[in-house]
Amino acid sequence: MEVNMENTLSSRIRDRFICSVEKNPQIKNAFLLVDNDVLDIHVNACYGLNSSADQPYYIASIGKVFTSVIIGQMVEKNLIGYEDKVMDILGSSIVDGLHTYKGINFVGEITIRHLLNHTSGIGDYFSDKPIQGKSMLQMILEFPYKHYSPLDIIEWSKKNIKPRFKPGKGFHYSDTGYHLLGLVIEKILNMPLAEVMEKNIFSPLHMKNTVFASYEKQTKIDEGTICDVYWGENNVKDYSIFKDDYAGGGIITTSSDLLLFFKAIIHHQIVGESTLKQMTTWSTYSSVKLIGIAYGLGLMYLKSTPLLFPEKFSSFGHIGSIGSFMFYNPTTKTYLIGSVNRFQYHRKSMNIMFKALKVIMKAQ
């Protein structure tokens, strides 16, 4: 009797996914897409009450990859350079005061590259402890529907967040830096970031279920169908934090649309080979908060670790704070995309991803 290997592997991947999420009562809904053309595996699974595989969800910091792609396209058109100084583009009124380290103002030295790979030294408005008063996280939880514009965030950061090191001399993950990149894009292209994303990425790739989260009315997707997101016991889907994430992660999409996007990057359809090489040039600096992860220009690299994490598992892509993930494993030529839609669950989502990858590796 002939066994359909593809169906067997797909079933095994789905079963492991469902088993993993069912064991954790804190996971209310989840998604997993696994795509491997070599083995002809195309799994698009979901879990949760009233969930569907085509349901749109927030992707959090995976949105940084989109921002990096836009910058890469601008570099290819000679509209900007990776070594360009941010202050020369935005002006001193916006950036001055963001980076005074040990009494010296370094803000004029910060480049586009520094912002993309988190080596600018600028603090992170979202997770860093403020000099005084409440953290941005505390403020968001206290007033969840208050809107903070990119300029609001930057001005608050100037007053409350300390820089970490001289530009180019370390690594510190910074959403504040990506807010600056969003403003750079808008300044040079003279259009809102939402329009830039639609014109340069969503529309050309036929990402019909993807929008840039903003306060402007849109009709592309029904916002009532967006997947719930949890922070503790609270459903925070409607909190302003997602729209305010801006260039650092303000995108709503589906697993299938994310696959279109990532394949277009890998196959040089929306950025050229040289740009992808720039994006996958990993910083030599690391972070104690991101052990085992190297960072390029908007992309993360899950590095091999002797005994614990073999080289064959090394993959690149990005994770989000709500347990979202989008990775490509070069060893098996596999795309792994999904989310568990819960804050601070990115490690658990990684476990789900690697369980699927192990099934594929055993078959090859």
C-alpha positions as CSV (number, residue, x, y, z in Angstrom):
1,M,0.0,0.0,0.0
2,E,1.4,3.4,-1.1
3,V,1.6,6.0,1.7
4,N,1.3,9.7,0.8
5,M,4.3,11.1,2.5
6,E,3.1,14.7,2.1
7,N,-0.2,14.0,3.8
8,T,1.6,12.0,6.6
9,L,4.1,14.9,7.3
10,S,1.4,17.5,7.1
11,S,-0.8,15.6,9.5
12,R,2.2,15.1,11.9
13,I,2.9,18.9,11.8
14,R,-0.7,19.8,12.4
15,D,-1.0,17.3,15.2
16,R,2.1,18.5,17.0
17,F,0.8,22.1,16.7
18,I,-2.6,21.4,18.1
19,C,-1.1,19.3,20.9
20,S,1.3,22.0,21.9
21,V,-1.3,24.8,22.1
22,E,-3.9,22.6,23.8
23,K,-1.5,21.9,26.6
24,N,-1.4,25.6,27.5
25,P,-4.7,27.1,28.6
26,Q,-3.2,30.6,28.3
27,I,-3.2,30.2,24.5
28,K,-6.7,31.2,23.3
29,N,-5.9,31.1,19.6
30,A,-2.9,30.3,17.4
31,F,-1.7,30.0,13.8
32,L,0.9,27.9,12.1
33,L,1.8,28.0,8.4
34,V,4.6,25.6,7.1
35,D,5.6,25.8,3.5
36,N,8.2,23.5,1.9
37,D,8.2,23.1,-1.9
38,V,10.9,20.4,-1.8
39,L,8.6,18.0,0.1
40,D,5.5,19.6,-1.2
41,I,4.3,20.5,2.3
42,H,1.8,23.4,2.6
43,V,0.2,23.5,6.0
44,N,-1.9,26.4,7.1
45,A,-3.4,25.5,10.5
46,C,-5.3,27.4,13.2
47,Y,-6.5,26.8,16.7
48,G,-9.1,28.5,18.9
49,L,-12.8,29.3,19.1
50,N,-14.1,30.9,15.9
51,S,-10.7,30.9,14.4
52,S,-9.8,30.3,10.7
53,A,-6.6,29.9,8.8
54,D,-7.3,33.1,6.8
55,Q,-8.1,35.2,9.8
56,P,-6.1,38.5,10.0
57,Y,-3.9,39.1,13.1
58,Y,-1.4,41.6,14.4
59,I,2.2,40.7,13.8
60,A,4.0,43.1,16.1
61,S,7.7,43.5,15.5
62,I,7.6,41.4,12.3
63,G,6.5,44.8,10.9
64,K,10.2,45.9,11.2
65,V,11.0,43.7,8.2
66,F,8.5,45.7,6.1
67,T,10.1,48.9,7.2
68,S,13.5,47.6,6.3
69,V,12.3,46.5,2.9
70,I,10.9,50.0,2.2
71,I,14.3,51.5,3.2
72,G,16.1,48.9,1.0
73,Q,13.9,49.9,-2.0
74,M,14.7,53.6,-1.4
75,V,18.5,52.7,-1.3
76,E,18.1,50.9,-4.6
77,K,16.6,54.0,-6.1
78,N,19.3,56.2,-4.7
79,L,16.8,58.1,-2.6
80,I,18.7,57.4,0.6
81,G,21.9,55.6,1.8
82,Y,22.4,53.2,4.7
83,E,25.2,55.5,6.0
84,D,23.2,58.7,5.7
85,K,22.9,60.7,8.9
86,V,19.3,60.7,10.4
87,M,19.6,64.3,11.6
88,D,20.5,65.5,8.1
89,I,17.1,64.1,6.9
90,L,14.8,64.9,9.8
91,G,16.5,68.0,11.2
92,S,17.7,68.7,14.7
93,S,14.3,69.7,16.1
94,I,13.1,66.1,15.9
95,V,16.2,64.2,16.9
96,D,18.2,66.5,19.2
97,G,18.0,65.3,22.8
98,L,17.6,61.6,21.9
99,H,21.2,60.7,22.4
100,T,23.3,62.5,25.0
101,Y,25.7,59.9,26.4
102,K,28.0,60.7,29.2
103,G,27.5,64.4,28.6
104,I,28.3,64.2,24.9
105,N,25.6,64.7,22.2
106,F,26.0,61.9,19.7
107,V,22.7,62.3,17.8
108,G,24.4,63.7,14.7
109,E,26.4,60.5,14.3
110,I,23.4,58.2,14.1
111,T,22.9,56.6,10.6
112,I,20.1,54.8,8.9
113,R,22.0,51.5,9.4
114,H,22.3,52.1,13.1
115,L,18.6,52.4,13.4
116,L,17.9,49.4,11.3
117,N,20.2,47.0,13.2
118,H,19.6,48.5,16.7
119,T,23.2,49.8,17.1
120,S,22.3,53.5,17.5
121,G,22.4,53.4,21.3
122,I,19.0,55.1,21.5
123,G,16.9,53.6,24.2
124,D,13.6,51.7,23.7
125,Y,10.5,53.6,24.7
126,F,8.5,50.4,25.1
127,S,10.6,48.3,27.4
128,D,13.3,50.5,29.0
129,K,12.9,51.8,32.5
130,P,12.4,55.5,32.5
131,I,14.6,58.0,34.3
132,Q,11.6,58.9,36.5
133,G,7.9,58.3,36.7
134,K,5.8,55.7,35.0
135,S,7.1,53.5,32.1
136,M,5.4,53.7,28.7
137,L,4.1,50.2,29.4
138,Q,2.5,51.3,32.6
139,M,1.0,54.3,30.9
140,I,-0.4,52.1,28.1
141,L,-2.1,49.7,30.6
142,E,-3.5,52.6,32.6
143,F,-4.9,54.4,29.6
144,P,-5.1,51.8,26.9
145,Y,-7.0,53.9,24.4
146,K,-4.8,57.0,24.5
147,H,-3.1,57.7,21.2
148,Y,0.6,58.4,21.0
149,S,1.9,59.7,17.7
150,P,5.4,58.9,16.6
151,L,6.5,62.5,17.5
152,D,4.8,62.0,21.0
153,I,6.9,58.9,21.5
154,I,10.1,60.6,20.4
155,E,9.5,63.6,22.7
156,W,8.7,61.4,25.6
157,S,11.8,59.3,25.0
158,K,14.0,62.4,25.0
159,K,12.8,63.3,28.5
160,N,12.5,59.8,30.0
161,I,14.8,57.2,28.3
162,K,18.6,57.1,28.6
163,P,20.8,56.2,25.6
164,R,22.9,53.0,26.1
165,F,26.2,53.6,24.3
166,K,27.9,55.5,21.5
167,P,26.4,54.9,18.0
168,G,27.8,51.8,16.5
169,K,29.3,50.5,19.7
170,G,26.8,48.0,20.9
171,F,23.3,46.5,20.4
172,H,20.1,47.6,22.1
173,Y,16.7,46.7,20.6
174,S,14.9,50.0,20.1
175,D,11.4,50.6,18.8
176,T,12.1,54.3,19.1
177,G,14.7,53.9,16.4
178,Y,12.1,52.4,14.1
179,H,9.8,55.3,14.8
180,L,12.5,57.5,13.4
181,L,12.8,55.3,10.3
182,G,9.1,55.7,9.7
183,L,9.4,59.5,9.8
184,V,12.4,59.3,7.5
185,I,10.4,57.3,4.9
186,E,7.5,59.8,5.1
187,K,9.8,62.8,4.8
188,I,11.6,61.5,1.7
189,L,8.6,59.9,-0.1
190,N,6.2,62.7,1.0
191,M,3.4,60.4,1.9
192,P,2.0,58.6,5.0
193,L,3.7,55.3,5.9
194,A,0.4,53.5,5.4
195,E,0.2,54.6,1.8
196,V,3.9,53.7,1.2
197,M,3.3,50.2,2.5
198,E,0.3,49.7,0.3
199,K,1.9,51.1,-2.8
200,N,5.3,49.5,-2.5
201,I,4.5,46.1,-0.8
202,F,0.9,45.1,-0.2
203,S,-0.5,46.0,-3.7
204,P,2.4,44.7,-5.9
205,L,2.4,41.3,-4.0
206,H,-1.4,41.0,-4.0
207,M,-1.5,40.9,-0.2
208,K,-5.3,41.4,-0.2
209,N,-5.7,40.8,3.5
210,T,-3.0,43.1,4.8
211,V,-3.2,46.6,6.1
212,F,-1.1,49.1,8.0
213,A,-2.8,49.7,11.3
214,S,-3.7,53.4,11.7
215,Y,-6.5,55.6,12.9
216,E,-7.6,56.3,9.3
217,K,-10.7,54.5,8.1
218,Q,-9.9,51.6,5.8
219,T,-12.2,49.1,4.0
220,K,-9.7,46.5,2.9
221,I,-10.4,44.1,5.8
222,D,-13.2,43.9,8.3
223,E,-11.5,44.9,11.6
224,G,-14.1,43.0,13.5
225,T,-12.5,39.7,12.2
226,I,-9.0,40.5,13.6
227,C,-7.8,37.9,16.0
228,D,-7.9,38.6,19.7
229,V,-4.6,39.3,21.5
230,Y,-4.1,38.7,25.2
231,W,-2.1,40.4,27.9
232,G,-2.7,38.4,31.1
233,E,-6.4,37.8,31.2
234,N,-7.2,40.9,29.2
235,N,-8.1,40.9,25.5
236,V,-6.1,43.9,24.3
237,K,-6.9,43.7,20.6
238,D,-8.5,47.2,20.6
239,Y,-5.8,48.9,22.6
240,S,-4.1,51.8,20.9
241,I,-0.7,50.2,21.3
242,F,-1.1,48.3,18.0
243,K,-1.8,51.4,15.9
244,D,0.8,53.4,17.7
245,D,3.5,50.7,17.0
246,Y,3.9,52.5,13.6
247,A,7.0,51.5,11.7
248,G,8.1,49.1,14.5
249,G,5.2,46.7,14.0
250,G,1.8,48.3,13.0
251,I,0.7,45.7,10.5
252,I,-2.4,43.4,10.4
253,T,-2.1,40.5,8.0
254,T,-2.7,36.7,7.5
255,S,-0.3,33.8,7.5
256,S,-0.8,33.4,3.7
257,D,0.0,37.0,3.0
258,L,3.1,36.9,5.1
259,L,4.3,33.9,3.1
260,L,3.8,36.0,-0.1
261,F,5.9,38.8,1.5
262,F,8.7,36.6,2.7
263,K,9.0,34.6,-0.5
264,A,9.2,37.8,-2.4
265,I,12.2,38.9,-0.2
266,I,14.0,35.5,-0.6
267,H,13.5,35.4,-4.3
268,H,14.5,39.1,-4.8
269,Q,11.1,40.2,-6.1
270,I,10.7,43.3,-4.0
271,V,14.3,44.0,-3.1
272,G,17.4,43.0,-5.0
273,E,20.0,40.4,-4.1
274,S,22.4,43.0,-2.9
275,T,19.8,44.5,-0.6
276,L,19.0,41.1,0.9
277,K,22.7,40.6,1.5
278,Q,22.7,43.8,3.4
279,M,19.7,42.8,5.4
280,T,21.3,39.4,6.3
281,T,24.7,40.9,7.3
282,W,24.6,40.2,11.0
283,S,25.8,42.6,13.7
284,T,28.8,41.4,15.7
285,Y,27.2,42.8,18.8
286,S,24.7,40.9,20.9
287,S,22.3,41.4,23.8
288,V,21.8,39.6,27.0
289,K,18.0,39.8,26.4
290,L,18.4,38.2,22.9
291,I,20.8,35.3,23.6
292,G,21.3,33.2,20.5
293,I,20.0,35.9,18.2
294,A,22.0,38.1,15.8
295,Y,20.5,41.1,14.1
296,G,20.8,42.4,10.5
297,L,18.9,45.2,8.9
298,G,15.4,44.4,10.1
299,L,16.0,40.7,10.2
300,M,16.9,38.3,13.1
301,Y,19.2,35.3,12.8
302,L,18.7,32.4,15.2
303,K,22.3,31.3,15.7
304,S,23.5,27.8,16.3
305,T,24.7,27.0,19.8
306,P,27.0,24.0,20.5
307,L,25.0,21.0,21.8
308,L,21.8,23.0,22.4
309,F,21.0,24.4,18.9
310,P,22.6,22.6,15.9
311,E,23.6,24.6,12.8
312,K,20.8,23.0,10.7
313,F,18.2,24.8,12.8
314,S,19.6,28.2,12.1
315,S,17.0,30.4,10.5
316,F,16.3,34.0,9.8
317,G,13.3,36.2,9.9
318,H,11.7,38.0,12.9
319,I,9.6,37.5,16.1
320,G,7.0,39.7,17.7
321,S,6.3,40.4,21.4
322,I,2.9,38.7,21.0
323,G,4.3,35.4,20.0
324,S,4.3,36.1,16.3
325,F,7.0,34.6,14.1
326,M,8.1,34.6,10.5
327,F,11.3,32.5,9.6
328,Y,13.0,30.8,6.8
329,N,15.2,27.8,7.4
330,P,17.8,27.6,4.6
331,T,18.9,24.0,5.4
332,T,15.4,22.6,4.6
333,K,14.1,25.5,2.5
334,T,11.2,25.8,4.8
335,Y,9.1,28.9,5.7
336,L,7.5,28.9,9.2
337,I,4.9,31.6,10.0
338,G,2.4,32.0,12.8
339,S,1.4,33.5,16.1
340,V,0.0,32.6,19.5
341,N,-1.4,36.1,20.0
342,R,-0.2,36.6,23.6
343,F,2.3,39.1,25.0
344,Q,5.6,37.7,26.2
345,Y,4.9,34.3,24.6
346,H,7.6,34.5,21.9
347,R,9.6,31.6,23.4
348,K,6.6,29.3,23.4
349,S,5.9,30.2,19.8
350,M,9.5,29.4,18.9
351,N,9.0,25.9,20.4
352,I,6.0,25.4,18.2
353,M,8.0,26.4,15.2
354,F,10.9,24.1,15.9
355,K,8.7,21.1,16.5
356,A,7.4,21.5,13.0
357,L,10.9,21.9,11.7
358,K,12.0,18.7,13.4
359,V,9.3,16.8,11.5
360,I,10.6,18.1,8.2
361,M,14.3,17.4,9.1
362,K,13.5,13.8,10.0
363,A,11.9,13.3,6.6
364,Q,14.8,14.7,4.6
